[in-house]
Amino acid sequence: MRKIQFTAFQTLLLALIFFGLLALVLQVSNSRALQLLCIFWF
C-alpha cells in the first residue's frame, strides 16, 4: 500500500469541505452550532 502524503492542495481541499459543511450547519441551527463548535474547539 502506498503512503498517502497530504499536499498543500489536499489540505486546502479538506479545509474547504469542512467550512462548507460548517456553513450548512450554521444555516440550519445558528446558535446551537456555535455552542457545539465552541465545545469542539475548546
N, CA, C and O atoms as a CHARMM CRD file, in Angstrom:
* protein
*
  168
    1    1 MET  N      0.83700  -1.20300   0.00000 PROA 1      0.00000
    2    1 MET  CA     0.00000   0.00000   0.00000 PROA 1      0.00000
    3    1 MET  C      0.87500   1.25800   0.00000 PROA 1      0.00000
    4    1 MET  O      1.88100   1.33900   0.70400 PROA 1      0.00000
    5    2 ARG  N      0.46900   2.21200  -0.79300 PROA 2      0.00000
    6    2 ARG  CA     1.23600   3.44800  -0.88200 PROA 2      0.00000
    7    2 ARG  C      0.82400   4.40400   0.22800 PROA 2      0.00000
    8    2 ARG  O     -0.35300   4.50400   0.57700 PROA 2      0.00000
    9    3 LYS  N      1.80700   5.10000   0.77300 PROA 3      0.00000
   10    3 LYS  CA     1.51300   6.07600   1.82200 PROA 3      0.00000
   11    3 LYS  C      0.86500   7.30900   1.20700 PROA 3      0.00000
   12    3 LYS  O      1.31200   7.81900   0.18000 PROA 3      0.00000
   13    4 ILE  N     -0.18300   7.76900   1.84800 PROA 4      0.00000
   14    4 ILE  CA    -0.86300   8.96800   1.35500 PROA 4      0.00000
   15    4 ILE  C     -0.21000  10.19400   1.96900 PROA 4      0.00000
   16    4 ILE  O     -0.26500  10.39900   3.18200 PROA 4      0.00000
   17    5 GLN  N      0.40600  11.00400   1.12600 PROA 5      0.00000
   18    5 GLN  CA     1.04100  12.22300   1.62000 PROA 5      0.00000
   19    5 GLN  C      0.12600  13.41100   1.34900 PROA 5      0.00000
   20    5 GLN  O     -0.26900  13.66100   0.21000 PROA 5      0.00000
   21    6 PHE  N     -0.20100  14.13100   2.40300 PROA 6      0.00000
   22    6 PHE  CA    -1.08900  15.26600   2.25300 PROA 6      0.00000
   23    6 PHE  C     -0.32300  16.46800   1.70900 PROA 6      0.00000
   24    6 PHE  O      0.58300  16.99400   2.35500 PROA 6      0.00000
   25    7 THR  N     -0.70100  16.87800   0.53100 PROA 7      0.00000
   26    7 THR  CA    -0.08300  18.06200  -0.05700 PROA 7      0.00000
   27    7 THR  C     -0.85000  19.29800   0.39500 PROA 7      0.00000
   28    7 THR  O     -1.89700  19.19400   1.03400 PROA 7      0.00000
   29    8 ALA  N     -0.32700  20.44900   0.06300 PROA 8      0.00000
   30    8 ALA  CA    -0.99300  21.69600   0.43900 PROA 8      0.00000
   31    8 ALA  C     -2.36700  21.76800  -0.22700 PROA 8      0.00000
   32    8 ALA  O     -3.32600  22.26400   0.36400 PROA 8      0.00000
   33    9 PHE  N     -2.45400  21.26800  -1.46200 PROA 9      0.00000
   34    9 PHE  CA    -3.73200  21.28400  -2.18600 PROA 9      0.00000
   35    9 PHE  C     -4.76800  20.41700  -1.49400 PROA 9      0.00000
   36    9 PHE  O     -5.92000  20.82000  -1.33300 PROA 9      0.00000
   37   10 GLN  N     -4.35300  19.21800  -1.08200 PROA 10     0.00000
   38   10 GLN  CA    -5.29200  18.31800  -0.40000 PROA 10     0.00000
   39   10 GLN  C     -5.75900  18.91200   0.92200 PROA 10     0.00000
   40   10 GLN  O     -6.93100  18.80200   1.28200 PROA 10     0.00000
   41   11 THR  N     -4.82500  19.54900   1.64800 PROA 11     0.00000
   42   11 THR  CA    -5.17600  20.18100   2.92400 PROA 11     0.00000
   43   11 THR  C     -6.16900  21.31100   2.69600 PROA 11     0.00000
   44   11 THR  O     -7.13300  21.46700   3.44500 PROA 11     0.00000
   45   12 LEU  N     -5.92100  22.10100   1.64900 PROA 12     0.00000
   46   12 LEU  CA    -6.82000  23.20900   1.31300 PROA 12     0.00000
   47   12 LEU  C     -8.19500  22.67900   0.93800 PROA 12     0.00000
   48   12 LEU  O     -9.21600  23.24800   1.32500 PROA 12     0.00000
   49   13 LEU  N     -8.21600  21.58800   0.18200 PROA 13     0.00000
   50   13 LEU  CA    -9.47700  20.98800  -0.24300 PROA 13     0.00000
   51   13 LEU  C    -10.28700  20.50200   0.95200 PROA 13     0.00000
   52   13 LEU  O    -11.49700  20.71700   1.02200 PROA 13     0.00000
   53   14 LEU  N     -9.60600  19.84300   1.89400 PROA 14     0.00000
   54   14 LEU  CA   -10.28000  19.36500   3.09800 PROA 14     0.00000
   55   14 LEU  C    -10.82600  20.52800   3.91400 PROA 14     0.00000
   56   14 LEU  O    -11.91400  20.44500   4.48500 PROA 14     0.00000
   57   15 ALA  N    -10.05100  21.62500   3.96300 PROA 15     0.00000
   58   15 ALA  CA   -10.48000  22.80700   4.70200 PROA 15     0.00000
   59   15 ALA  C    -11.73600  23.40200   4.06700 PROA 15     0.00000
   60   15 ALA  O    -12.66200  23.80100   4.77200 PROA 15     0.00000
   61   16 LEU  N    -11.76400  23.45900   2.72700 PROA 16     0.00000
   62   16 LEU  CA   -12.92700  24.00000   2.01900 PROA 16     0.00000
   63   16 LEU  C    -14.16000  23.14600   2.27800 PROA 16     0.00000
   64   16 LEU  O    -15.25300  23.67500   2.48400 PROA 16     0.00000
   65   17 ILE  N    -13.99100  21.83000   2.26900 PROA 17     0.00000
   66   17 ILE  CA   -15.10900  20.91700   2.54000 PROA 17     0.00000
   67   17 ILE  C    -15.61100  21.10100   3.96900 PROA 17     0.00000
   68   17 ILE  O    -16.81700  21.14100   4.21600 PROA 17     0.00000
   69   18 PHE  N    -14.66500  21.21300   4.91100 PROA 18     0.00000
   70   18 PHE  CA   -15.02400  21.37500   6.32300 PROA 18     0.00000
   71   18 PHE  C    -15.82400  22.64900   6.54100 PROA 18     0.00000
   72   18 PHE  O    -16.86500  22.63200   7.19700 PROA 18     0.00000
   73   19 PHE  N    -15.32300  23.77900   5.97400 PROA 19     0.00000
   74   19 PHE  CA   -16.01000  25.04800   6.16000 PROA 19     0.00000
   75   19 PHE  C    -17.33800  25.07500   5.40800 PROA 19     0.00000
   76   19 PHE  O    -18.27500  25.76200   5.81600 PROA 19     0.00000
   77   20 GLY  N    -17.41200  24.33400   4.32000 PROA 20     0.00000
   78   20 GLY  CA   -18.66800  24.23700   3.57600 PROA 20     0.00000
   79   20 GLY  C    -19.74400  23.55000   4.41500 PROA 20     0.00000
   80   20 GLY  O    -20.88300  24.01200   4.49100 PROA 20     0.00000
   81   21 LEU  N    -19.36300  22.44200   5.03900 PROA 21     0.00000
   82   21 LEU  CA   -20.29200  21.72100   5.91300 PROA 21     0.00000
   83   21 LEU  C    -20.65300  22.56300   7.12700 PROA 21     0.00000
   84   21 LEU  O    -21.79500  22.55900   7.58600 PROA 21     0.00000
   85   22 LEU  N    -19.65300  23.28900   7.64500 PROA 22     0.00000
   86   22 LEU  CA   -19.88400  24.14000   8.80100 PROA 22     0.00000
   87   22 LEU  C    -20.88900  25.24000   8.45900 PROA 22     0.00000
   88   22 LEU  O    -21.75500  25.57500   9.26700 PROA 22     0.00000
   89   23 ALA  N    -20.76300  25.79800   7.25100 PROA 23     0.00000
   90   23 ALA  CA   -21.69000  26.84500   6.80300 PROA 23     0.00000
   91   23 ALA  C    -23.11400  26.29400   6.72500 PROA 23     0.00000
   92   23 ALA  O    -24.07000  26.97600   7.09400 PROA 23     0.00000
   93   24 LEU  N    -23.24800  25.06400   6.24600 PROA 24     0.00000
   94   24 LEU  CA   -24.57100  24.44200   6.16500 PROA 24     0.00000
   95   24 LEU  C    -25.18200  24.27600   7.55000 PROA 24     0.00000
   96   24 LEU  O    -26.35700  24.57200   7.76400 PROA 24     0.00000
   97   25 VAL  N    -24.37300  23.80100   8.48000 PROA 25     0.00000
   98   25 VAL  CA   -24.85300  23.59600   9.85100 PROA 25     0.00000
   99   25 VAL  C    -25.26900  24.92300  10.47600 PROA 25     0.00000
  100   25 VAL  O    -26.27600  25.00000  11.18000 PROA 25     0.00000
  101   26 LEU  N    -24.47800  25.97200  10.20900 PROA 26     0.00000
  102   26 LEU  CA   -24.78600  27.28700  10.76300 PROA 26     0.00000
  103   26 LEU  C    -26.09900  27.81200  10.20500 PROA 26     0.00000
  104   26 LEU  O    -26.84800  28.49000  10.90800 PROA 26     0.00000
  105   27 GLN  N    -26.37900  27.50100   8.94700 PROA 27     0.00000
  106   27 GLN  CA   -27.63400  27.94400   8.34700 PROA 27     0.00000
  107   27 GLN  C    -28.82000  27.21900   8.97500 PROA 27     0.00000
  108   27 GLN  O    -29.89000  27.79700   9.16400 PROA 27     0.00000
  109   28 VAL  N    -28.60900  25.93600   9.29700 PROA 28     0.00000
  110   28 VAL  CA   -29.70500  25.14000   9.87000 PROA 28     0.00000
  111   28 VAL  C    -30.01700  25.57200  11.30300 PROA 28     0.00000
  112   28 VAL  O    -31.16100  25.88000  11.63900 PROA 28     0.00000
  113   29 SER  N    -28.98500  25.58800  12.13500 PROA 29     0.00000
  114   29 SER  CA   -29.20700  25.98800  13.53100 PROA 29     0.00000
  115   29 SER  C    -28.02000  26.81700  14.00800 PROA 29     0.00000
  116   29 SER  O    -26.98200  26.27300  14.38600 PROA 29     0.00000
  117   30 ASN  N    -28.18100  28.12000  13.98500 PROA 30     0.00000
  118   30 ASN  CA   -27.06800  29.03200  14.21100 PROA 30     0.00000
  119   30 ASN  C    -26.49700  28.92800  15.62300 PROA 30     0.00000
  120   30 ASN  O    -25.32400  28.59400  15.79400 PROA 30     0.00000
  121   31 SER  N    -27.30300  29.20800  16.62000 PROA 31     0.00000
  122   31 SER  CA   -26.80100  29.27800  17.99200 PROA 31     0.00000
  123   31 SER  C    -26.30500  27.91800  18.49800 PROA 31     0.00000
  124   31 SER  O    -25.25600  27.82800  19.13500 PROA 31     0.00000
  125   32 ARG  N    -27.06800  26.86800  18.20800 PROA 32     0.00000
  126   32 ARG  CA   -26.68900  25.53300  18.68200 PROA 32     0.00000
  127   32 ARG  C    -25.37600  25.09200  18.03900 PROA 32     0.00000
  128   32 ARG  O    -24.53600  24.47300  18.69300 PROA 32     0.00000
  129   33 ALA  N    -25.20300  25.41200  16.75900 PROA 33     0.00000
  130   33 ALA  CA   -23.97600  25.04500  16.05500 PROA 33     0.00000
  131   33 ALA  C    -22.78000  25.78500  16.64500 PROA 33     0.00000
  132   33 ALA  O    -21.69400  25.21900  16.76900 PROA 33     0.00000
  133   34 LEU  N    -22.98000  27.04400  17.00500 PROA 34     0.00000
  134   34 LEU  CA   -21.89300  27.81600  17.59700 PROA 34     0.00000
  135   34 LEU  C    -21.49500  27.23100  18.94300 PROA 34     0.00000
  136   34 LEU  O    -20.31100  27.17000  19.27500 PROA 34     0.00000
  137   35 GLN  N    -22.48700  26.80000  19.71500 PROA 35     0.00000
  138   35 GLN  CA   -22.19400  26.18900  21.01500 PROA 35     0.00000
  139   35 GLN  C    -21.40100  24.90000  20.83100 PROA 35     0.00000
  140   35 GLN  O    -20.43000  24.65300  21.54800 PROA 35     0.00000
  141   36 LEU  N    -21.82300  24.06900  19.85500 PROA 36     0.00000
  142   36 LEU  CA   -21.12500  22.81100  19.59500 PROA 36     0.00000
  143   36 LEU  C    -19.71100  23.07600  19.10000 PROA 36     0.00000
  144   36 LEU  O    -18.77700  22.35400  19.44700 PROA 36     0.00000
  145   37 LEU  N    -19.55800  24.12700  18.27900 PROA 37     0.00000
  146   37 LEU  CA   -18.23400  24.46000  17.75000 PROA 37     0.00000
  147   37 LEU  C    -17.30700  24.89300  18.87700 PROA 37     0.00000
  148   37 LEU  O    -16.14000  24.50100  18.91600 PROA 37     0.00000
  149   38 CYS  N    -17.83100  25.70400  19.79300 PROA 38     0.00000
  150   38 CYS  CA   -17.02000  26.15100  20.92900 PROA 38     0.00000
  151   38 CYS  C    -16.60900  24.96200  21.79600 PROA 38     0.00000
  152   38 CYS  O    -15.46800  24.88400  22.25200 PROA 38     0.00000
  153   39 ILE  N    -17.53700  24.04600  22.01800 PROA 39     0.00000
  154   39 ILE  CA   -17.23900  22.85400  22.81600 PROA 39     0.00000
  155   39 ILE  C    -16.21100  21.99000  22.10300 PROA 39     0.00000
  156   39 ILE  O    -15.32600  21.41200  22.73300 PROA 39     0.00000
  157   40 PHE  N    -16.33800  21.90700  20.76600 PROA 40     0.00000
  158   40 PHE  CA   -15.44300  21.06300  19.98200 PROA 40     0.00000
  159   40 PHE  C    -14.01500  21.59900  20.00000 PROA 40     0.00000
  160   40 PHE  O    -13.05800  20.83800  20.14100 PROA 40     0.00000
  161   41 TRP  N    -13.88000  22.92400  19.85400 PROA 41     0.00000
  162   41 TRP  CA   -12.53800  23.51500  19.78700 PROA 41     0.00000
  163   41 TRP  C    -11.92900  23.72300  21.16900 PROA 41     0.00000
  164   41 TRP  O    -10.72100  23.56900  21.35000 PROA 41     0.00000
  165   42 PHE  N    -12.77600  24.07800  22.15500 PROA 42     0.00000
  166   42 PHE  CA   -12.24700  24.34200  23.48800 PROA 42     0.00000
  167   42 PHE  C    -12.75600  23.30600  24.48500 PROA 42     0.00000
  168   42 PHE  O    -12.41400  23.36700  25.66600 PROA 42     0.00000
